[in-house]
Amino acid sequence: MKQRTLYQVRVTQEIPFCDYDEDGEETKVSSGRIEEYVAGRFSAEHNAKLFAEALENKIAEESGYVTNCFTPKVSIIKIIQTEELVD
């Protein structure tokens, strides 16, 4: 039996629904949907942390450093895989 550890950098984001008020200004409310995807997979935790930090900085930069409930959240997930040869 072979066991290995991987670290996934996962991005989770609540998807907003855009609407307009009486003055024509855009408002965002929750659509109730959440999107999640794996941005990267690493064998070393250190590399996953470096990538996650760079990704968070890039997300903040593109959003103009304004964060709200719809700003994507970056997390690191530890995954332990077990492989067993079945004859």
FIBA-872348 format. One record per atom (N, C-alpha, C, O): residue number from 0; x, y, z; atom name. Coordinates in steps of 0.001 Angstrom, whole numbers. Layout:
N
<site num="NUM" xx="X" yy="Y" zz="Z" atomo="CA"/>
...
//
This chain:
87
<site num="0" xx="849" yy="-1178" zz="0" atomo="N"/>
<site num="0" xx="0" yy="0" zz="0" atomo="CA"/>
<site num="0" xx="897" yy="1244" zz="0" atomo="C"/>
<site num="0" xx="1851" yy="1343" zz="772" atomo="O"/>
<site num="1" xx="575" yy="2153" zz="-854" atomo="N"/>
<site num="1" xx="1369" yy="3376" zz="-1009" atomo="CA"/>
<site num="1" xx="504" yy="4569" zz="-601" atomo="C"/>
<site num="1" xx="-659" yy="4673" zz="-992" atomo="O"/>
<site num="2" xx="1084" yy="5450" zz="178" atomo="N"/>
<site num="2" xx="337" yy="6629" zz="641" atomo="CA"/>
<site num="2" xx="1133" yy="7879" zz="295" atomo="C"/>
<site num="2" xx="2351" yy="7922" zz="462" atomo="O"/>
<site num="3" xx="417" yy="8910" zz="-196" atomo="N"/>
<site num="3" xx="1091" yy="10168" zz="-489" atomo="CA"/>
<site num="3" xx="197" yy="11330" zz="-57" atomo="C"/>
<site num="3" xx="-1026" yy="11215" zz="18" atomo="O"/>
<site num="4" xx="851" yy="12438" zz="219" atomo="N"/>
<site num="4" xx="149" yy="13641" zz="663" atomo="CA"/>
<site num="4" xx="269" yy="14713" zz="-398" atomo="C"/>
<site num="4" xx="1353" yy="14976" zz="-918" atomo="O"/>
<site num="5" xx="-854" yy="15326" zz="-710" atomo="N"/>
<site num="5" xx="-901" yy="16441" zz="-1657" atomo="CA"/>
<site num="5" xx="-1567" yy="17630" zz="-983" atomo="C"/>
<site num="5" xx="-2333" yy="17478" zz="-32" atomo="O"/>
<site num="6" xx="-1264" yy="18807" zz="-1491" atomo="N"/>
<site num="6" xx="-1871" yy="20035" zz="-988" atomo="CA"/>
<site num="6" xx="-2546" yy="20743" zz="-2160" atomo="C"/>
<site num="6" xx="-1897" yy="21114" zz="-3138" atomo="O"/>
<site num="7" xx="-3849" yy="20920" zz="-2044" atomo="N"/>
<site num="7" xx="-4611" yy="21602" zz="-3086" atomo="CA"/>
<site num="7" xx="-4861" yy="23040" zz="-2686" atomo="C"/>
<site num="7" xx="-5214" yy="23321" zz="-1541" atomo="O"/>
<site num="8" xx="-4677" yy="23948" zz="-3628" atomo="N"/>
<site num="8" xx="-5051" yy="25344" zz="-3420" atomo="CA"/>
<site num="8" xx="-6416" yy="25488" zz="-4077" atomo="C"/>
<site num="8" xx="-6551" yy="25363" zz="-5294" atomo="O"/>
<site num="9" xx="-7419" yy="25751" zz="-3255" atomo="N"/>
<site num="9" xx="-8797" yy="25776" zz="-3717" atomo="CA"/>
<site num="9" xx="-9363" yy="27189" zz="-3620" atomo="C"/>
<site num="9" xx="-9106" yy="27904" zz="-2651" atomo="O"/>
<site num="10" xx="-10125" yy="27581" zz="-4620" atomo="N"/>
<site num="10" xx="-10754" yy="28899" zz="-4657" atomo="CA"/>
<site num="10" xx="-12265" yy="28704" zz="-4567" atomo="C"/>
<site num="10" xx="-12846" yy="27916" zz="-5314" atomo="O"/>
<site num="11" xx="-12890" yy="29432" zz="-3643" atomo="N"/>
<site num="11" xx="-14334" yy="29360" zz="-3450" atomo="CA"/>
<site num="11" xx="-14900" yy="30762" zz="-3598" atomo="C"/>
<site num="11" xx="-14368" yy="31715" zz="-3027" atomo="O"/>
<site num="12" xx="-15980" yy="30891" zz="-4364" atomo="N"/>
<site num="12" xx="-16578" yy="32200" zz="-4577" atomo="CA"/>
<site num="12" xx="-18095" yy="32085" zz="-4638" atomo="C"/>
<site num="12" xx="-18644" yy="31216" zz="-5315" atomo="O"/>
<site num="13" xx="-18759" yy="32984" zz="-3914" atomo="N"/>
<site num="13" xx="-20205" yy="33089" zz="-4012" atomo="CA"/>
<site num="13" xx="-20520" yy="33926" zz="-5247" atomo="C"/>
<site num="13" xx="-19940" yy="34995" zz="-5440" atomo="O"/>
<site num="14" xx="-21425" yy="33451" zz="-6071" atomo="N"/>
<site num="14" xx="-21749" yy="34121" zz="-7330" atomo="CA"/>
<site num="14" xx="-22843" yy="35166" zz="-7074" atomo="C"/>
<site num="14" xx="-23929" yy="34827" zz="-6604" atomo="O"/>
<site num="15" xx="-22552" yy="36439" zz="-7386" atomo="N"/>
<site num="15" xx="-23561" yy="37481" zz="-7164" atomo="CA"/>
<site num="15" xx="-24566" yy="37567" zz="-8315" atomo="C"/>
<site num="15" xx="-24292" yy="37159" zz="-9444" atomo="O"/>
<site num="16" xx="-25714" yy="38104" zz="-7992" atomo="N"/>
<site num="16" xx="-26730" yy="38422" zz="-8982" atomo="CA"/>
<site num="16" xx="-26798" yy="39941" zz="-9037" atomo="C"/>
<site num="16" xx="-27039" yy="40587" zz="-8018" atomo="O"/>
<site num="17" xx="-26591" yy="40510" zz="-10203" atomo="N"/>
<site num="17" xx="-26595" yy="41968" zz="-10344" atomo="CA"/>
<site num="17" xx="-27999" yy="42461" zz="-10648" atomo="C"/>
<site num="17" xx="-28706" yy="41903" zz="-11487" atomo="O"/>
<site num="18" xx="-28380" yy="43502" zz="-9958" atomo="N"/>
<site num="18" xx="-29689" yy="44116" zz="-10152" atomo="CA"/>
<site num="18" xx="-29481" yy="45631" zz="-10124" atomo="C"/>
<site num="18" xx="-28394" yy="46102" zz="-9790" atomo="O"/>
<site num="19" xx="-30493" yy="46375" zz="-10464" atomo="N"/>
<site num="19" xx="-30395" yy="47828" zz="-10470" atomo="CA"/>
<site num="19" xx="-31532" yy="48421" zz="-9639" atomo="C"/>
<site num="19" xx="-32675" yy="47970" zz="-9707" atomo="O"/>
<site num="20" xx="-31185" yy="49448" zz="-8849" atomo="N"/>
<site num="20" xx="-32221" yy="50110" zz="-8053" atomo="CA"/>
<site num="20" xx="-32921" yy="51190" zz="-8882" atomo="C"/>
<site num="20" xx="-32657" yy="51333" zz="-10076" atomo="O"/>
<site num="21" xx="-33816" yy="51949" zz="-8238" atomo="N"/>
<site num="21" xx="-34603" yy="52969" zz="-8943" atomo="CA"/>
<site num="21" xx="-33730" yy="54056" zz="-9580" atomo="C"/>
<site num="21" xx="-34106" yy="54643" zz="-10595" atomo="O"/>
<site num="22" xx="-32572" yy="54321" zz="-8985" atomo="N"/>
<site num="22" xx="-31666" yy="55351" zz="-9502" atomo="CA"/>
<site num="22" xx="-30755" yy="54816" zz="-10620" atomo="C"/>
<site num="22" xx="-29936" yy="55558" zz="-11162" atomo="O"/>
<site num="23" xx="-30898" yy="53555" zz="-10953" atomo="N"/>
<site num="23" xx="-30073" yy="52965" zz="-12004" atomo="CA"/>
<site num="23" xx="-28715" yy="52490" zz="-11528" atomo="C"/>
<site num="23" xx="-27861" yy="52125" zz="-12336" atomo="O"/>
<site num="24" xx="-28509" yy="52495" zz="-10196" atomo="N"/>
<site num="24" xx="-27226" yy="52036" zz="-9662" atomo="CA"/>
<site num="24" xx="-27245" yy="50526" zz="-9488" atomo="C"/>
<site num="24" xx="-28245" yy="49929" zz="-9089" atomo="O"/>
<site num="25" xx="-26116" yy="49942" zz="-9800" atomo="N"/>
<site num="25" xx="-26001" yy="48491" zz="-9715" atomo="CA"/>
<site num="25" xx="-25913" yy="48038" zz="-8261" atomo="C"/>
<site num="25" xx="-25193" yy="48633" zz="-7459" atomo="O"/>
<site num="26" xx="-26640" yy="46997" zz="-7936" atomo="N"/>
<site num="26" xx="-26557" yy="46371" zz="-6619" atomo="CA"/>
<site num="26" xx="-26303" yy="44885" zz="-6838" atomo="C"/>
<site num="26" xx="-26779" yy="44299" zz="-7810" atomo="O"/>
<site num="27" xx="-25561" yy="44293" zz="-5936" atomo="N"/>
<site num="27" xx="-25269" yy="42870" zz="-6039" atomo="CA"/>
<site num="27" xx="-25853" yy="42153" zz="-4830" atomo="C"/>
<site num="27" xx="-25650" yy="42556" zz="-3685" atomo="O"/>
<site num="28" xx="-26575" yy="41093" zz="-5113" atomo="N"/>
<site num="28" xx="-27125" yy="40244" zz="-4058" atomo="CA"/>
<site num="28" xx="-26708" yy="38812" zz="-4369" atomo="C"/>
<site num="28" xx="-26316" yy="38504" zz="-5494" atomo="O"/>
<site num="29" xx="-26792" yy="37956" zz="-3385" atomo="N"/>
<site num="29" xx="-26378" yy="36573" zz="-3579" atomo="CA"/>
<site num="29" xx="-27331" yy="35840" zz="-4513" atomo="C"/>
<site num="29" xx="-28550" yy="35980" zz="-4414" atomo="O"/>
<site num="30" xx="-26767" yy="35069" zz="-5405" atomo="N"/>
<site num="30" xx="-27587" yy="34238" zz="-6288" atomo="CA"/>
<site num="30" xx="-27861" yy="32886" zz="-5638" atomo="C"/>
<site num="30" xx="-28654" yy="32092" zz="-6145" atomo="O"/>
<site num="31" xx="-27195" yy="32629" zz="-4506" atomo="N"/>
<site num="31" xx="-27346" yy="31341" zz="-3827" atomo="CA"/>
<site num="31" xx="-26431" yy="30261" zz="-4386" atomo="C"/>
<site num="31" xx="-26445" yy="29128" zz="-3905" atomo="O"/>
<site num="32" xx="-25638" yy="30600" zz="-5392" atomo="N"/>
<site num="32" xx="-24718" yy="29633" zz="-5993" atomo="CA"/>
<site num="32" xx="-23290" yy="29885" zz="-5516" atomo="C"/>
<site num="32" xx="-22861" yy="31025" zz="-5342" atomo="O"/>
<site num="33" xx="-22579" yy="28796" zz="-5313" atomo="N"/>
<site num="33" xx="-21171" yy="28885" zz="-4921" atomo="CA"/>
<site num="33" xx="-20358" yy="28079" zz="-5918" atomo="C"/>
<site num="33" xx="-20687" yy="26934" zz="-6229" atomo="O"/>
<site num="34" xx="-19290" yy="28695" zz="-6413" atomo="N"/>
<site num="34" xx="-18375" yy="28030" zz="-7341" atomo="CA"/>
<site num="34" xx="-17100" yy="27694" zz="-6603" atomo="C"/>
<site num="34" xx="-16610" yy="28478" zz="-5790" atomo="O"/>
<site num="35" xx="-16568" yy="26522" zz="-6895" atomo="N"/>
<site num="35" xx="-15333" yy="26099" zz="-6253" atomo="CA"/>
<site num="35" xx="-14480" yy="25376" zz="-7286" atomo="C"/>
<site num="35" xx="-14984" yy="24559" zz="-8057" atomo="O"/>
<site num="36" xx="-13191" yy="25679" zz="-7295" atomo="N"/>
<site num="36" xx="-12287" yy="24983" zz="-8215" atomo="CA"/>
<site num="36" xx="-10899" yy="24877" zz="-7599" atomo="C"/>
<site num="36" xx="-10533" yy="25636" zz="-6702" atomo="O"/>
<site num="37" xx="-10143" yy="23916" zz="-8107" atomo="N"/>
<site num="37" xx="-8767" yy="23709" zz="-7667" atomo="CA"/>
<site num="37" xx="-7863" yy="24532" zz="-8576" atomo="C"/>
<site num="37" xx="-7824" yy="24315" zz="-9787" atomo="O"/>
<site num="38" xx="-7139" yy="25476" zz="-7985" atomo="N"/>
<site num="38" xx="-6249" yy="26345" zz="-8750" atomo="CA"/>
<site num="38" xx="-4866" yy="25726" zz="-8920" atomo="C"/>
<site num="38" xx="-4140" yy="26076" zz="-9850" atomo="O"/>
<site num="39" xx="-4499" yy="24813" zz="-8031" atomo="N"/>
<site num="39" xx="-3192" yy="24173" zz="-8123" atomo="CA"/>
<site num="39" xx="-3089" yy="23010" zz="-7164" atomo="C"/>
<site num="39" xx="-3815" yy="22942" zz="-6172" atomo="O"/>
<site num="40" xx="-2179" yy="22089" zz="-7463" atomo="N"/>
<site num="40" xx="-1971" yy="20914" zz="-6611" atomo="CA"/>
<site num="40" xx="-462" yy="20735" zz="-6449" atomo="C"/>
<site num="40" xx="276" yy="20732" zz="-7434" atomo="O"/>
<site num="41" xx="-10" yy="20586" zz="-5204" atomo="N"/>
<site num="41" xx="1422" yy="20542" zz="-4912" atomo="CA"/>
<site num="41" xx="1743" yy="19394" zz="-3964" atomo="C"/>
<site num="41" xx="909" yy="18984" zz="-3157" atomo="O"/>
<site num="42" xx="2958" yy="18888" zz="-4076" atomo="N"/>
<site num="42" xx="3392" yy="17821" zz="-3163" atomo="CA"/>
<site num="42" xx="4028" yy="18397" zz="-1898" atomo="C"/>
<site num="42" xx="4166" yy="17695" zz="-897" atomo="O"/>
<site num="43" xx="4414" yy="19666" zz="-1940" atomo="N"/>
<site num="43" xx="5026" yy="20315" zz="-773" atomo="CA"/>
<site num="43" xx="4102" yy="21421" zz="-244" atomo="C"/>
<site num="43" xx="3618" yy="22259" zz="-1005" atomo="O"/>
<site num="44" xx="3873" yy="21408" zz="1056" atomo="N"/>
<site num="44" xx="2998" yy="22407" zz="1677" atomo="CA"/>
<site num="44" xx="3548" yy="23820" zz="1478" atomo="C"/>
<site num="44" xx="2783" yy="24762" zz="1271" atomo="O"/>
<site num="45" xx="4856" yy="23964" zz="1541" atomo="N"/>
<site num="45" xx="5490" yy="25274" zz="1372" atomo="CA"/>
<site num="45" xx="5135" yy="25881" zz="13" atomo="C"/>
<site num="45" xx="4805" yy="27063" zz="-79" atomo="O"/>
<site num="46" xx="5205" yy="25058" zz="-1045" atomo="N"/>
<site num="46" xx="4876" yy="25553" zz="-2383" atomo="CA"/>
<site num="46" xx="3403" yy="25930" zz="-2495" atomo="C"/>
<site num="46" xx="3061" yy="26915" zz="-3150" atomo="O"/>
<site num="47" xx="2539" yy="25157" zz="-1864" atomo="N"/>
<site num="47" xx="1106" yy="25469" zz="-1872" atomo="CA"/>
<site num="47" xx="853" yy="26805" zz="-1175" atomo="C"/>
<site num="47" xx="35" yy="27602" zz="-1636" atomo="O"/>
<site num="48" xx="1553" yy="27051" zz="-66" atomo="N"/>
<site num="48" xx="1379" yy="28313" zz="653" atomo="CA"/>
<site num="48" xx="1877" yy="29501" zz="-178" atomo="C"/>
<site num="48" xx="1240" yy="30554" zz="-201" atomo="O"/>
<site num="49" xx="3010" yy="29329" zz="-858" atomo="N"/>
<site num="49" xx="3533" yy="30405" zz="-1710" atomo="CA"/>
<site num="49" xx="2553" yy="30720" zz="-2840" atomo="C"/>
<site num="49" xx="2280" yy="31886" zz="-3125" atomo="O"/>
<site num="50" xx="2030" yy="29682" zz="-3475" atomo="N"/>
<site num="50" xx="1080" yy="29868" zz="-4567" atomo="CA"/>
<site num="50" xx="-211" yy="30521" zz="-4064" atomo="C"/>
<site num="50" xx="-734" yy="31434" zz="-4702" atomo="O"/>
<site num="51" xx="-721" yy="30056" zz="-2924" atomo="N"/>
<site num="51" xx="-1956" yy="30610" zz="-2364" atomo="CA"/>
<site num="51" xx="-1779" yy="32094" zz="-2025" atomo="C"/>
<site num="51" xx="-2673" yy="32900" zz="-2280" atomo="O"/>
<site num="52" xx="-638" yy="32450" zz="-1455" atomo="N"/>
<site num="52" xx="-371" yy="33850" zz="-1117" atomo="CA"/>
<site num="52" xx="-314" yy="34719" zz="-2377" atomo="C"/>
<site num="52" xx="-885" yy="35809" zz="-2409" atomo="O"/>
<site num="53" xx="375" yy="34234" zz="-3410" atomo="N"/>
<site num="53" xx="461" yy="34986" zz="-4671" atomo="CA"/>
<site num="53" xx="-914" yy="35125" zz="-5312" atomo="C"/>
<site num="53" xx="-1240" yy="36177" zz="-5862" atomo="O"/>
<site num="54" xx="-1715" yy="34074" zz="-5245" atomo="N"/>
<site num="54" xx="-3059" yy="34112" zz="-5811" atomo="CA"/>
<site num="54" xx="-3944" yy="35099" zz="-5055" atomo="C"/>
<site num="54" xx="-4690" yy="35860" zz="-5671" atomo="O"/>
<site num="55" xx="-3867" yy="35092" zz="-3727" atomo="N"/>
<site num="55" xx="-4637" yy="36054" zz="-2924" atomo="CA"/>
<site num="55" xx="-4236" yy="37486" zz="-3266" atomo="C"/>
<site num="55" xx="-5094" yy="38361" zz="-3382" atomo="O"/>
<site num="56" xx="-2937" yy="37726" zz="-3427" atomo="N"/>
<site num="56" xx="-2466" yy="39072" zz="-3788" atomo="CA"/>
<site num="56" xx="-2983" yy="39491" zz="-5155" atomo="C"/>
<site num="56" xx="-3379" yy="40641" zz="-5341" atomo="O"/>
<site num="57" xx="-2983" yy="38575" zz="-6109" atomo="N"/>
<site num="57" xx="-3478" yy="38868" zz="-7459" atomo="CA"/>
<site num="57" xx="-4978" yy="39167" zz="-7427" atomo="C"/>
<site num="57" xx="-5442" yy="40087" zz="-8101" atomo="O"/>
<site num="58" xx="-5726" yy="38404" zz="-6657" atomo="N"/>
<site num="58" xx="-7174" yy="38645" zz="-6533" atomo="CA"/>
<site num="58" xx="-7425" yy="40021" zz="-5914" atomo="C"/>
<site num="58" xx="-8290" yy="40765" zz="-6377" atomo="O"/>
<site num="59" xx="-6666" yy="40357" zz="-4866" atomo="N"/>
<site num="59" xx="-6826" yy="41656" zz="-4213" atomo="CA"/>
<site num="59" xx="-6459" yy="42791" zz="-5154" atomo="C"/>
<site num="59" xx="-7134" yy="43820" zz="-5183" atomo="O"/>
<site num="60" xx="-5394" yy="42609" zz="-5923" atomo="N"/>
<site num="60" xx="-4951" yy="43638" zz="-6860" atomo="CA"/>
<site num="60" xx="-6006" yy="43900" zz="-7937" atomo="C"/>
<site num="60" xx="-6291" yy="45049" zz="-8272" atomo="O"/>
<site num="61" xx="-6580" yy="42823" zz="-8473" atomo="N"/>
<site num="61" xx="-7581" yy="42973" zz="-9531" atomo="CA"/>
<site num="61" xx="-8895" yy="43546" zz="-9028" atomo="C"/>
<site num="61" xx="-9645" yy="44154" zz="-9791" atomo="O"/>
<site num="62" xx="-9177" yy="43351" zz="-7733" atomo="N"/>
<site num="62" xx="-10421" yy="43901" zz="-7191" atomo="CA"/>
<site num="62" xx="-10220" yy="45314" zz="-6651" atomo="C"/>
<site num="62" xx="-11137" yy="45892" zz="-6067" atomo="O"/>
<site num="63" xx="-9038" yy="45865" zz="-6840" atomo="N"/>
<site num="63" xx="-8758" yy="47214" zz="-6363" atomo="CA"/>
<site num="63" xx="-8643" yy="47275" zz="-4849" atomo="C"/>
<site num="63" xx="-8869" yy="48325" zz="-4246" atomo="O"/>
<site num="64" xx="-8290" yy="46145" zz="-4229" atomo="N"/>
<site num="64" xx="-8144" yy="46024" zz="-2786" atomo="CA"/>
<site num="64" xx="-9452" yy="46240" zz="-2033" atomo="C"/>
<site num="64" xx="-9447" yy="46415" zz="-814" atomo="O"/>
<site num="65" xx="-10569" yy="46229" zz="-2753" atomo="N"/>
<site num="65" xx="-11871" yy="46322" zz="-2102" atomo="CA"/>
<site num="65" xx="-12406" yy="44904" zz="-1999" atomo="C"/>
<site num="65" xx="-12649" yy="44246" zz="-3011" atomo="O"/>
<site num="66" xx="-12585" yy="44443" zz="-777" atomo="N"/>
<site num="66" xx="-13089" yy="43086" zz="-598" atomo="CA"/>
<site num="66" xx="-14503" yy="43139" zz="-46" atomo="C"/>
<site num="66" xx="-14861" yy="44037" zz="717" atomo="O"/>
<site num="67" xx="-15284" yy="42172" zz="-443" atomo="N"/>
<site num="67" xx="-16631" yy="42030" zz="85" atomo="CA"/>
<site num="67" xx="-16969" yy="40555" zz="137" atomo="C"/>
<site num="67" xx="-16091" yy="39714" zz="-58" atomo="O"/>
<site num="68" xx="-18214" yy="40228" zz="395" atomo="N"/>
<site num="68" xx="-18589" yy="38819" zz="544" atomo="CA"/>
<site num="68" xx="-18464" yy="38045" zz="-762" atomo="C"/>
<site num="68" xx="-18471" yy="36814" zz="-738" atomo="O"/>
<site num="69" xx="-18351" yy="38724" zz="-1901" atomo="N"/>
<site num="69" xx="-18234" yy="38043" zz="-3189" atomo="CA"/>
<site num="69" xx="-16781" yy="37882" zz="-3652" atomo="C"/>
<site num="69" xx="-16533" yy="37313" zz="-4716" atomo="O"/>
<site num="70" xx="-15833" yy="38370" zz="-2873" atomo="N"/>
<site num="70" xx="-14423" yy="38217" zz="-3213" atomo="CA"/>
<site num="70" xx="-14032" yy="36747" zz="-3048" atomo="C"/>
<site num="70" xx="-14342" yy="36149" zz="-2017" atomo="O"/>
<site num="71" xx="-13365" yy="36153" zz="-4030" atomo="N"/>
<site num="71" xx="-12972" yy="34739" zz="-3929" atomo="CA"/>
<site num="71" xx="-12109" yy="34474" zz="-2701" atomo="C"/>
<site num="71" xx="-11253" yy="35285" zz="-2346" atomo="O"/>
<site num="72" xx="-12337" yy="33347" zz="-2066" atomo="N"/>
<site num="72" xx="-11575" yy="32929" zz="-893" atomo="CA"/>
<site num="72" xx="-10621" yy="31814" zz="-1312" atomo="C"/>
<site num="72" xx="-11018" yy="30877" zz="-2005" atomo="O"/>
<site num="73" xx="-9371" yy="31918" zz="-894" atomo="N"/>
<site num="73" xx="-8350" yy="30927" zz="-1217" atomo="CA"/>
<site num="73" xx="-8059" yy="30100" zz="27" atomo="C"/>
<site num="73" xx="-7860" yy="30646" zz="1112" atomo="O"/>
<site num="74" xx="-8035" yy="28784" zz="-133" atomo="N"/>
<site num="74" xx="-7731" yy="27912" zz="998" atomo="CA"/>
<site num="74" xx="-6811" yy="26788" zz="535" atomo="C"/>
<site num="74" xx="-6729" yy="26479" zz="-654" atomo="O"/>
<site num="75" xx="-6122" yy="26184" zz="1497" atomo="N"/>
<site num="75" xx="-5233" yy="25063" zz="1208" atomo="CA"/>
<site num="75" xx="-5837" yy="23827" zz="1877" atomo="C"/>
<site num="75" xx="-6140" yy="23832" zz="3070" atomo="O"/>
<site num="76" xx="-6002" yy="22785" zz="1091" atomo="N"/>
<site num="76" xx="-6597" yy="21542" zz="1571" atomo="CA"/>
<site num="76" xx="-5538" yy="20451" zz="1517" atomo="C"/>
<site num="76" xx="-4909" yy="20238" zz="481" atomo="O"/>
<site num="77" xx="-5342" yy="19758" zz="2639" atomo="N"/>
<site num="77" xx="-4395" yy="18641" zz="2681" atomo="CA"/>
<site num="77" xx="-5143" yy="17367" zz="2291" atomo="C"/>
<site num="77" xx="-6187" yy="17050" zz="2861" atomo="O"/>
<site num="78" xx="-4600" yy="16645" zz="1319" atomo="N"/>
<site num="78" xx="-5235" yy="15425" zz="834" atomo="CA"/>
<site num="78" xx="-4256" yy="14268" zz="1010" atomo="C"/>
<site num="78" xx="-3109" yy="14339" zz="570" atomo="O"/>
<site num="79" xx="-4715" yy="13223" zz="1645" atomo="N"/>
<site num="79" xx="-3900" yy="12027" zz="1816" atomo="CA"/>
<site num="79" xx="-4509" yy="10944" zz="936" atomo="C"/>
<site num="79" xx="-5651" yy="10532" zz="1138" atomo="O"/>
<site num="80" xx="-3730" yy="10489" zz="-41" atomo="N"/>
<site num="80" xx="-4199" yy="9459" zz="-965" atomo="CA"/>
<site num="80" xx="-3530" yy="8130" zz="-630" atomo="C"/>
<site num="80" xx="-2336" yy="8066" zz="-339" atomo="O"/>
<site num="81" xx="-4321" yy="7095" zz="-679" atomo="N"/>
<site num="81" xx="-3806" yy="5758" zz="-460" atomo="CA"/>
<site num="81" xx="-4019" yy="4956" zz="-1731" atomo="C"/>
<site num="81" xx="-5126" yy="4908" zz="-2268" atomo="O"/>
<site num="82" xx="-2962" yy="4330" zz="-2206" atomo="N"/>
<site num="82" xx="-3033" yy="3499" zz="-3391" atomo="CA"/>
<site num="82" xx="-2737" yy="2065" zz="-2991" atomo="C"/>
<site num="82" xx="-1785" yy="1790" zz="-2262" atomo="O"/>
<site num="83" xx="-3567" yy="1159" zz="-3480" atomo="N"/>
<site num="83" xx="-3378" yy="-240" zz="-3171" atomo="CA"/>
<site num="83" xx="-3499" yy="-1046" zz="-4453" atomo="C"/>
<site num="83" xx="-4451" yy="-861" zz="-5211" atomo="O"/>
<site num="84" xx="-2568" yy="-1921" zz="-4700" atomo="N"/>
<site num="84" xx="-2586" yy="-2756" zz="-5880" atomo="CA"/>
<site num="84" xx="-3585" yy="-3885" zz="-5672" atomo="C"/>
<site num="84" xx="-3496" yy="-4649" zz="-4711" atomo="O"/>
<site num="85" xx="-4529" yy="-3973" zz="-6585" atomo="N"/>
<site num="85" xx="-5530" yy="-5040" zz="-6524" atomo="CA"/>
<site num="85" xx="-5164" yy="-6044" zz="-7617" atomo="C"/>
<site num="85" xx="-5079" yy="-5691" zz="-8793" atomo="O"/>
<site num="86" xx="-4956" yy="-7263" zz="-7226" atomo="N"/>
<site num="86" xx="-4509" yy="-8288" zz="-8166" atomo="CA"/>
<site num="86" xx="-5593" yy="-8774" zz="-9071" atomo="C"/>
<site num="86" xx="-5352" yy="-9639" zz="-9913" atomo="O"/>
//
